[in-house]
Amino acid sequence: MAKVGLREWLALAPVFASGKLARYSDETGGPLGRFEADFSTKFGVRHALTMSSGTGALISALVAAGVGPGDEVLVPAYTWIATAAAPLAAGAVPVLVDIDNTLTMDPQDILRKITPQTRAIIPVHMSNMVCDMDSIMRIARENNLLVIEDACQSVGLRYKTKRVGAIGDAGAFSFNQFKNISCGEGGAVVTNDARLFARARMYHDIGSMFRGHLDNANEPPLLGVNFKASQIQGAMLNVQLKKLDPMIARMRERYDVMSEIFSKNTNLVVGPHNDVNNAAGLHVIFETSEEAKRFAEENRRGVYRLFDSSRHVYTNWQPVLQQRTGHPAMNPFLWTDRKIEYTPDICAQTLDILKRSCRISLGENYPVALVAYMARRMSRQAKPRNDHLYYATV
């Protein structure tokens, strides 16, 4: 989680002094313009657009890509509810996909869930665990599907040679208080597609047609909403962006230390990673849910059982499961070519994995020696098992 301090406070003073706080109040682009240019360079994309939230970024990307009524969008069953809500906001419906032991979308279940109505996949790089993007991109291209990456919980992480969020047709990021970089609340859309960027920019600003900044790739005006960010957010994000890679390096170092300690204990199984050379998220998998629950209870600081993070588990997304989206006449579930149903066990594999898995905080702001001590303490507390060892496989 990003730290905010004196440098962010100092960066705000010139913005307040200028009086140009709004997105388009500064003809030079202001701090937001500088952030977007630097973010594009760092992430290797042509276009970046700062938003008011990660949720707004997801919705804008879907609308900009032309996803809408009658379309189905594949989303993982383990993520923040906004990933499933975003397709509904665009008029489409989410189809839930199981995760595998990497805590990210299971490519095999993606194949099982594709229908003639499927239009897009939203892979979520969850808790700094990156998706198997090689498999997902191959499946998408073979089935003519869009890929909108949800990198909200893994800002700055890499999958092999690329930053997550910059691999698919578009990527969405969150900059809220709990993310890798933060301005309190905020987000961004990135893409290499000029038309998608133009549409996202129009959609995120209902007044775009009046502001004189429509170099919109010959795209006609699109009615939008208001997901704009402010120059205040831009000033904070400029400082935060400089902290991002050093923080990820600290996370990587602590991942290596903790995973090595855990690997020496036959009672602990370190969860697999789709790119272990860039790993910056750590979880352990037990054979039974009782073992995972006991481990979390005995190590309350920096450890929690994933199933107990209710807001990220699909069985707790009541408005989605009950298909309640506002005015009945505007319900996207009425516009589908087939009946969409959700049952409590629709993604039983996901529930099983979450019940048996614990996430371990890497303590990137603590000294390495302290992190190693805590890992050894956790390892000693891991109880022996009565039968065969469970080896996590993908």
C-alpha positions in Angstrom: 0.0 0.0 0.0 1.3 3.4 -1.0 2.6 5.8 1.7 1.7 9.5 1.5 3.8 12.1 3.2 5.6 15.4 3.1 6.5 15.3 -0.6 2.9 15.0 -1.6 1.9 17.9 0.7 4.6 20.1 -0.8 3.5 19.2 -4.3 0.0 20.5 -3.6 1.1 24.0 -2.6 1.8 25.3 -6.2 -1.6 23.9 -7.4 -3.4 25.7 -4.6 -1.5 28.9 -5.3 -2.3 28.8 -9.0 -6.0 28.4 -8.3 -6.2 26.0 -11.3 -7.6 23.0 -9.5 -10.0 21.6 -12.2 -9.0 19.1 -14.9 -9.1 21.6 -17.8 -8.4 24.8 -15.9 -4.7 24.7 -16.8 -4.1 25.3 -20.5 -0.6 23.6 -20.2 -2.2 20.4 -18.9 -0.9 21.0 -15.4 0.1 18.3 -13.0 -2.4 15.9 -14.6 -0.9 16.3 -18.0 2.6 15.7 -16.7 1.4 12.6 -14.8 -0.3 11.1 -17.9 2.8 11.7 -20.1 5.1 10.1 -17.5 2.7 7.3 -16.8 2.5 6.5 -20.6 6.3 6.4 -20.8 6.8 4.2 -17.8 4.1 1.8 -18.8 5.0 1.7 -22.5 1.6 2.8 -23.8 0.6 5.6 -26.2 -2.3 7.0 -24.3 -3.2 7.4 -20.6 -6.2 9.2 -19.1 -6.6 9.9 -15.4 -10.0 9.2 -13.9 -11.8 9.8 -10.7 -11.7 6.1 -9.8 -10.7 2.6 -11.0 -14.4 1.8 -11.3 -14.8 4.8 -13.7 -11.8 3.6 -15.6 -13.3 0.1 -16.1 -16.7 1.5 -17.2 -15.1 4.0 -19.6 -12.8 1.4 -21.2 -15.8 -0.9 -21.8 -18.0 1.9 -23.2 -15.1 3.1 -25.4 -14.5 -0.4 -26.7 -18.1 -0.6 -27.8 -19.3 -3.2 -25.2 -23.0 -2.9 -24.5 -26.4 -4.5 -24.5 -26.5 -8.2 -25.4 -22.8 -8.6 -24.8 -21.3 -11.0 -22.2 -18.1 -10.1 -20.4 -16.0 -12.7 -18.6 -14.9 -11.6 -15.1 -13.2 -13.6 -12.3 -15.2 -14.8 -9.3 -12.6 -13.4 -7.0 -12.2 -9.6 -7.3 -13.7 -6.4 -6.1 -17.3 -6.2 -7.0 -16.6 -3.2 -9.4 -15.2 -5.6 -11.9 -18.6 -7.3 -12.3 -20.5 -4.1 -11.9 -18.6 -2.3 -14.8 -20.1 -4.4 -17.6 -23.6 -3.8 -16.1 -23.0 0.0 -16.2 -22.2 -0.4 -19.9 -25.3 -2.4 -20.5 -23.6 -5.8 -20.8 -23.7 -8.7 -18.3 -20.9 -10.3 -16.3 -20.2 -14.1 -16.6 -18.3 -15.4 -13.7 -15.1 -17.4 -14.3 -13.2 -19.6 -11.8 -9.7 -18.7 -10.5 -6.9 -21.2 -10.2 -4.3 -21.5 -7.5 -2.5 -18.3 -8.7 -5.7 -16.4 -7.5 -6.3 -15.2 -11.0 -8.5 -16.3 -13.9 -8.3 -19.9 -14.9 -7.7 -20.0 -18.6 -9.4 -23.4 -18.9 -12.6 -22.0 -17.3 -12.4 -19.0 -19.7 -12.7 -21.5 -22.5 -15.6 -23.2 -20.9 -17.5 -19.9 -20.3 -17.2 -18.5 -23.8 -20.5 -18.3 -25.8 -21.5 -16.6 -29.1 -22.5 -13.6 -27.0 -19.1 -13.2 -25.3 -17.5 -9.9 -26.3 -14.7 -9.2 -23.8 -12.6 -10.6 -21.0 -11.6 -8.7 -17.9 -8.6 -10.4 -16.3 -7.9 -9.1 -12.9 -4.3 -9.0 -11.5 -5.4 -9.6 -8.0 -3.4 -8.5 -4.9 -0.2 -8.2 -6.9 -0.7 -11.6 -8.4 -0.5 -11.3 -12.2 -2.7 -13.3 -14.7 -1.5 -15.8 -17.2 -1.7 -13.2 -19.9 0.0 -15.3 -22.6 -2.9 -17.8 -22.4 -5.6 -15.1 -22.0 -4.4 -13.1 -25.0 -4.1 -16.3 -27.1 -7.7 -17.3 -26.2 -8.9 -13.7 -26.9 -7.3 -13.5 -30.3 -8.6 -17.0 -31.3 -12.1 -16.0 -30.3 -12.1 -12.4 -31.5 -12.6 -11.0 -28.0 -11.5 -7.8 -26.4 -9.2 -7.8 -23.3 -9.7 -5.0 -20.8 -7.2 -5.6 -18.0 -8.1 -4.7 -14.5 -4.7 -3.8 -13.0 -6.2 -1.8 -10.1 -4.7 -4.1 -7.4 -1.3 -4.5 -9.1 -0.3 -1.1 -10.4 3.3 -1.2 -11.7 3.7 -5.0 -11.6 5.2 -6.7 -14.6 4.2 -9.8 -16.5 7.4 -10.9 -18.2 8.6 -7.9 -20.2 5.4 -5.7 -19.9 3.6 -3.8 -17.2 0.2 -5.3 -16.4 -2.6 -3.1 -17.8 -0.5 -2.4 -20.9 -0.9 -5.9 -22.5 -4.6 -6.0 -23.5 -6.7 -3.7 -25.7 -7.0 -1.4 -22.7 -6.1 -1.3 -19.0 -7.7 0.1 -15.9 -5.9 1.2 -12.8 -7.0 2.4 -9.3 -5.1 5.0 -7.2 -7.3 4.8 -4.1 -5.8 4.7 -0.6 -5.1 1.0 -0.6 -3.3 0.7 -4.0 0.4 0.7 -5.0 0.2 4.4 -5.8 -2.5 6.6 -4.2 -4.1 10.1 -4.3 -6.9 9.0 -2.0 -9.3 8.2 -4.8 -8.4 8.0 -8.5 -7.8 5.8 -11.5 -6.6 5.7 -15.1 -7.3 4.1 -18.5 -4.4 3.2 -20.8 -4.5 2.0 -24.4 -2.6 2.0 -27.6 -5.8 2.4 -29.6 -6.4 6.1 -30.7 -10.1 5.5 -31.3 -10.6 3.8 -27.9 -8.7 6.6 -26.2 -10.8 9.3 -27.9 -14.1 7.6 -26.9 -12.9 7.1 -23.3 -11.9 10.7 -23.0 -15.3 11.9 -24.3 -17.2 9.4 -22.1 -15.3 10.4 -19.0 -16.2 14.1 -19.5 -19.8 15.0 -20.4 -18.6 18.5 -21.4 -15.8 17.3 -23.7 -17.4 18.7 -26.8 -17.3 22.2 -25.4 -13.7 22.3 -24.2 -11.8 22.5 -27.5 -9.6 19.5 -26.9 -11.2 17.0 -29.3 -8.4 15.6 -31.4 -10.7 12.6 -31.5 -9.4 10.5 -34.5 -12.4 11.6 -36.5 -14.7 10.1 -33.9 -18.1 11.8 -33.6 -19.1 13.3 -30.2 -20.1 10.7 -27.6 -22.4 11.5 -24.7 -20.6 10.9 -21.5 -20.7 11.2 -17.7 -18.3 12.8 -15.3 -15.3 10.7 -14.2 -12.8 13.5 -14.4 -9.8 13.8 -12.0 -8.5 17.1 -10.6 -5.2 18.8 -10.7 -4.9 18.1 -7.0 -4.9 14.4 -7.7 -2.4 14.9 -10.5 0.0 16.7 -8.2 0.0 13.8 -5.7 0.3 11.2 -8.4 3.4 12.8 -9.8 5.1 12.3 -6.5 3.7 8.8 -6.1 4.8 7.7 -9.5 8.4 8.3 -8.5 8.0 6.0 -5.5 6.4 3.1 -7.4 9.4 1.2 -8.7 11.4 1.4 -5.5 8.4 0.2 -3.6 7.9 -2.8 -6.0 11.6 -3.6 -5.6 11.2 -3.7 -1.9 8.2 -6.0 -2.3 10.2 -8.3 -4.6 13.0 -8.5 -2.1 10.7 -9.4 0.7 8.8 -11.9 -1.5 12.1 -13.8 -2.1 13.0 -13.8 1.6 9.6 -15.0 2.8 9.0 -17.5 0.1 12.4 -19.1 0.7 11.7 -19.4 4.5 8.3 -20.9 3.9 9.6 -23.3 1.2 11.7 -25.0 3.9 8.6 -26.0 5.9 6.9 -29.0 4.4 3.7 -27.9 6.2 3.5 -24.7 4.1 2.9 -24.5 0.3 3.7 -21.2 -1.3 1.0 -20.4 -3.9 2.1 -20.5 -7.5 2.7 -17.3 -9.5 2.3 -16.8 -13.3 5.6 -14.9 -13.4 7.6 -15.8 -10.3 10.6 -13.8 -11.5 8.5 -10.7 -11.0 6.5 -11.9 -8.1 5.4 -9.3 -5.6 2.4 -11.0 -4.0 2.5 -13.9 -1.6 0.0 -16.5 -0.5 0.1 -19.9 1.0 -2.3 -22.8 0.3 -3.4 -25.4 2.8 -5.0 -28.8 2.3 -8.1 -27.9 4.3 -10.0 -24.8 5.1 -9.6 -25.5 8.8 -5.8 -25.3 8.5 -6.0 -22.0 6.6 -8.4 -20.6 9.2 -6.2 -21.7 12.1 -3.1 -20.2 10.4 -4.8 -16.9 9.9 -6.1 -16.8 13.5 -2.6 -17.5 14.9 -1.0 -14.9 12.7 -3.4 -12.0 12.8 -0.8 -9.4 11.8 -0.3 -9.3 8.1 -2.2 -12.6 7.4 -5.8 -13.2 6.4 -7.7 -16.1 4.8 -8.9 -15.0 1.4 -12.4 -16.4 1.8 -12.9 -14.1 4.8 -12.4 -11.0 2.6 -16.1 -11.1 1.9 -16.2 -8.1 -0.4 -14.0 -9.8 -2.9 -15.8 -13.1 -3.0 -18.6 -13.4 -5.6 -21.1 -15.0 -3.2 -21.3 -11.7 -1.4 -22.1 -9.6 -4.5 -25.8 -9.5 -3.8 -26.9 -6.8 -6.3 -25.1 -8.7 -9.1 -26.3 -12.2 -8.1 -29.9 -10.9 -7.7 -29.6 -9.0 -10.9 -30.8 -5.7 -9.4 -29.3 -2.7 -11.3 -31.7 0.2 -10.9 -34.8 0.9 -12.9 -36.3 -2.5 -14.1 -36.6 -1.3 -17.7 -32.9 -0.5 -17.8 -31.8 -3.9 -16.5 -29.1 -5.4 -18.8 -30.2 -8.9 -18.0 -33.4 -8.2 -20.0 -31.3 -7.6 -23.1 -29.4 -10.9 -23.3 -30.0 -13.6 -25.9 -29.9 -16.3 -23.2 -31.0 -16.5 -19.6 -28.1 -15.6 -17.3 -28.3 -17.3 -13.9 -26.0 -17.2 -10.9 -26.0 -19.8 -8.2 -24.0 -19.9 -4.9 -21.8 -22.8 -6.3 -21.4 -21.5 -9.8 -17.7 -21.1 -9.2 -17.1 -23.9 -6.6 -13.4 -24.1 -7.5 -12.9 -20.5 -6.5 -14.6 -21.0 -3.2 -12.5 -24.1 -2.4 -9.2 -22.2 -3.2 -10.2 -19.1 -1.2 -11.2 -21.2 1.8 -7.8 -22.9 1.8 -5.6 -19.9 1.0 -4.0 -17.2 3.2 -2.5 -14.0 1.8 0.7 -12.8 3.5 1.6 -9.1 3.7 5.1 -8.5 2.4 5.7 -5.7 4.9 7.5 -3.6 2.2 7.9 -0.7 4.6 9.5 -2.8 7.4 13.2 -3.8 7.6 14.1 -7.1 5.8 15.4 -8.6 9.0 12.0 -8.0 10.7 10.1 -9.5 7.8 12.4 -12.5 7.9 11.8 -12.9 11.6 8.0 -12.7 11.1 8.2 -15.3 8.3 10.2 -17.7 10.5 7.7 -17.2 13.3 4.8 -18.0 10.9 6.6 -21.0 9.7 7.1 -22.4 13.2 3.4 -22.0 13.9 2.3 -23.9 10.8 0.8 -27.2 12.1 1.9 -30.6 10.8 -0.7 -32.4 8.6 -2.0 -35.8 9.3 -1.9 -37.0 5.7 -0.3 -36.3 2.4 1.0 -32.9 1.5 -1.1 -30.8 -0.9 1.0 -29.4 -3.7 -0.5 -26.4 -5.5 -0.7 -26.8 -9.2 -2.0 -24.4 -11.8 
